[in-house]
Amino acid sequence: MNQFTSPTVKTSMTVNARIHARVAVMIAKEADKYESKITLKCGERAADAKSFLNLLMLGVTAGSTVEIIVQGSDEDEALSGMSEVLARLQDVQI
């Protein structure tokens, strides 16, 4: 194991809206604020949270459980920020 690899933090949450283009851009902009690698996982699919195209292909629908996986120097802040943006999906017009 690489001694420079930091531990990974993760959490799961149920989202209240599907990820469409506007939501994917909003998530990617939040993810871009952090140095950490951020991955969203829904079922067997995973996507780089900094890529809105990957997020669109993730196939998240209302009621889906999404796992947020973060690894890097600012992982605690990144996990908090990403959790907040996903929690706000219910406020986004579909």
Backbone bond lengths (Angstrom), bond angles and torsions (degrees), N, CA, C in turn:
res aa  C-N    CA-C-N  psi(-1)  N-CA   C-N-CA  omega(-1)  CA-C   N-CA-C  phi
1 M - - - 1.440 - - 1.523 109.88 -
2 N 1.311 116.82 138.16 1.448 122.91 -179.22 1.528 109.61 -69.39
3 Q 1.319 117.92 128.49 1.450 121.10 -178.99 1.519 113.03 -69.37
4 F 1.339 117.51 -15.47 1.449 121.02 -178.71 1.527 112.55 -93.77
5 T 1.304 117.85 -1.95 1.458 121.27 179.09 1.520 108.89 -80.11
6 S 1.331 114.83 124.27 1.460 118.24 179.50 1.519 109.73 -84.07
7 P 1.323 116.73 158.67 1.456 119.39 176.87 1.526 110.08 -65.20
8 T 1.290 116.28 160.38 1.450 122.40 -178.93 1.512 109.58 -102.68
9 V 1.336 116.66 139.06 1.454 121.08 172.74 1.514 107.31 -111.88
10 K 1.318 116.33 147.03 1.451 118.86 179.92 1.516 110.60 -155.37
11 T 1.320 113.77 160.03 1.451 121.41 175.86 1.526 107.78 -151.65
12 S 1.302 116.51 161.37 1.463 121.62 176.71 1.515 108.70 -122.37
13 M 1.321 115.71 146.48 1.452 119.99 176.69 1.517 109.80 -152.31
14 T 1.316 115.89 154.57 1.455 121.46 176.45 1.518 108.02 -93.20
15 V 1.330 116.78 129.51 1.462 120.69 -179.39 1.525 109.78 -98.04
16 N 1.316 115.25 151.59 1.458 121.02 -174.54 1.522 114.03 -102.16
17 A 1.320 117.52 8.23 1.464 120.73 179.59 1.515 109.12 -149.29
18 R 1.306 115.80 157.02 1.461 119.12 175.85 1.523 109.53 -76.97
19 I 1.311 116.69 158.28 1.462 120.30 175.95 1.527 107.43 -92.43
20 H 1.319 115.20 107.69 1.466 122.04 174.68 1.527 107.22 -111.31
21 A 1.317 118.67 -175.31 1.466 121.89 -170.82 1.522 113.70 -55.42
22 R 1.314 117.72 -49.54 1.470 120.02 -177.16 1.531 110.80 -63.70
23 V 1.308 117.06 -41.28 1.465 121.32 179.19 1.524 110.29 -67.37
24 A 1.335 117.38 -40.94 1.469 120.68 179.34 1.526 110.83 -60.94
25 V 1.331 117.54 -40.92 1.464 121.06 177.85 1.526 109.98 -64.62
26 M 1.317 117.54 -41.83 1.461 122.16 179.55 1.535 110.42 -61.52
27 I 1.325 117.08 -43.81 1.469 121.34 179.08 1.526 110.53 -66.09
28 A 1.335 116.91 -45.02 1.467 121.00 -178.97 1.530 111.18 -63.20
29 K 1.335 117.73 -38.93 1.468 120.47 177.80 1.519 111.17 -63.30
30 E 1.323 116.84 -40.31 1.467 120.16 177.10 1.525 109.98 -64.59
31 A 1.316 117.45 -45.55 1.466 121.64 -178.99 1.528 111.82 -62.21
32 D 1.342 116.74 -34.36 1.463 121.06 -179.72 1.526 113.20 -65.90
33 K 1.300 117.81 -15.34 1.464 121.58 179.96 1.522 112.23 -72.02
34 Y 1.334 116.80 -15.47 1.458 121.19 -171.54 1.524 111.38 -116.23
35 E 1.325 114.82 149.74 1.461 120.71 176.50 1.523 112.23 -77.73
36 S 1.307 116.87 -26.35 1.465 121.90 -176.09 1.520 111.88 -62.16
37 K 1.321 114.92 154.20 1.460 121.13 170.51 1.527 106.51 -78.61
38 I 1.337 116.05 127.68 1.463 120.82 -177.49 1.520 108.26 -123.56
39 T 1.314 115.63 124.47 1.457 121.70 179.79 1.520 108.53 -122.20
40 L 1.329 115.95 136.22 1.458 120.88 171.22 1.510 107.32 -106.55
41 K 1.314 116.42 137.21 1.458 121.44 -178.78 1.525 108.45 -127.14
42 C 1.322 115.61 133.24 1.459 122.17 177.28 1.520 106.59 -134.13
43 G 1.320 116.54 110.25 1.457 119.71 -174.77 1.513 109.37 66.04
44 E 1.313 116.55 -128.46 1.468 121.49 -179.71 1.524 112.71 -91.23
45 R 1.322 117.47 -6.01 1.466 121.39 -177.87 1.525 110.72 -93.86
46 A 1.328 115.27 144.67 1.458 121.59 177.12 1.520 108.71 -133.01
47 A 1.344 115.87 149.16 1.458 120.43 -178.94 1.522 110.37 -142.06
48 D 1.325 115.49 143.98 1.453 122.20 171.17 1.528 106.86 -68.15
49 A 1.319 117.85 119.75 1.465 121.44 -175.50 1.521 112.63 -69.01
50 K 1.318 118.12 -12.32 1.458 121.17 179.01 1.525 111.87 -87.98
51 S 1.317 117.81 -2.39 1.460 123.03 -179.80 1.522 110.24 -114.51
52 F 1.332 116.34 108.57 1.461 117.81 -177.81 1.520 111.79 -65.07
53 L 1.326 118.80 -29.24 1.470 120.35 177.31 1.523 110.93 -67.07
54 N 1.323 117.08 -41.74 1.469 120.12 176.66 1.524 110.45 -63.11
55 L 1.320 116.71 -38.86 1.465 120.60 179.18 1.519 111.37 -63.31
56 L 1.334 117.17 -39.92 1.466 120.70 178.39 1.521 111.23 -61.81
57 M 1.329 116.49 -37.75 1.466 121.07 -177.82 1.530 112.81 -78.40
58 L 1.330 117.02 -6.78 1.459 121.16 -178.51 1.527 111.57 -68.03
59 G 1.324 117.56 -28.93 1.462 120.62 176.13 1.518 114.72 78.05
60 V 1.336 117.55 31.71 1.461 120.66 179.27 1.528 109.60 -76.12
61 T 1.320 115.84 128.74 1.459 122.32 175.88 1.524 108.71 -119.67
62 A 1.312 116.22 166.66 1.466 120.18 178.54 1.526 109.06 -56.73
63 G 1.314 115.80 132.26 1.454 121.07 -179.15 1.515 114.21 92.20
64 S 1.327 117.05 -4.98 1.468 120.54 178.46 1.524 110.80 -71.19
65 T 1.320 115.66 147.94 1.455 120.64 171.70 1.518 108.02 -94.74
66 V 1.319 115.34 126.25 1.461 122.05 -177.91 1.518 108.33 -116.46
67 E 1.314 115.79 132.45 1.457 121.22 175.93 1.522 107.64 -100.35
68 I 1.330 116.43 131.08 1.461 122.68 176.66 1.522 106.59 -103.77
69 I 1.321 116.52 121.26 1.465 121.89 -178.54 1.524 107.39 -119.18
70 V 1.331 116.34 123.25 1.461 121.11 -174.85 1.522 109.21 -128.60
71 Q 1.331 115.22 135.69 1.458 120.13 177.36 1.521 108.32 -141.90
72 G 1.329 115.69 122.98 1.457 119.09 177.59 1.514 112.77 155.06
73 S 1.318 114.54 -173.54 1.460 121.05 -172.27 1.525 114.03 -69.07
74 D 1.326 117.52 -27.32 1.468 120.16 -179.08 1.530 110.99 -117.46
75 E 1.320 115.84 36.84 1.466 120.74 -171.72 1.524 113.93 -62.77
76 D 1.323 118.40 -35.65 1.465 119.10 -179.87 1.527 111.21 -65.76
77 E 1.331 116.72 -44.26 1.458 120.89 177.46 1.521 110.73 -65.56
78 A 1.326 116.18 -41.19 1.469 120.74 -179.78 1.520 111.23 -63.96
79 L 1.322 117.11 -43.00 1.462 120.39 179.83 1.527 110.44 -63.60
80 S 1.309 116.02 -41.89 1.468 120.57 178.43 1.529 110.95 -63.28
81 G 1.325 117.14 -47.32 1.460 121.31 -179.50 1.509 112.77 -63.72
82 M 1.321 116.88 -42.01 1.461 120.52 -179.42 1.525 110.64 -69.74
83 S 1.320 117.27 -36.91 1.463 120.35 177.23 1.522 110.27 -62.85
84 E 1.334 116.41 -41.29 1.464 120.79 179.51 1.525 111.64 -64.34
85 V 1.334 116.73 -44.17 1.471 118.56 -177.79 1.529 110.60 -67.36
86 L 1.319 118.15 -37.14 1.470 119.83 177.63 1.528 111.23 -70.29
87 A 1.315 117.20 -34.49 1.459 120.35 177.63 1.532 111.04 -66.28
88 R 1.327 117.11 -29.71 1.467 121.58 179.58 1.516 113.34 -78.56
89 L 1.311 119.18 -4.68 1.470 120.80 -178.13 1.522 112.31 -57.98
90 Q 1.297 117.15 -28.75 1.464 119.25 -179.89 1.533 111.32 -65.26
91 D 1.343 117.74 -21.36 1.447 121.73 179.92 1.522 113.50 -86.96
92 V 1.338 116.47 -9.44 1.471 120.87 -177.79 1.522 109.42 -84.41
93 Q 1.317 116.38 132.77 1.467 120.47 177.73 1.523 109.34 -69.09
94 I 1.311 116.47 131.39 1.472 122.06 -178.99 1.493 109.68 -92.75
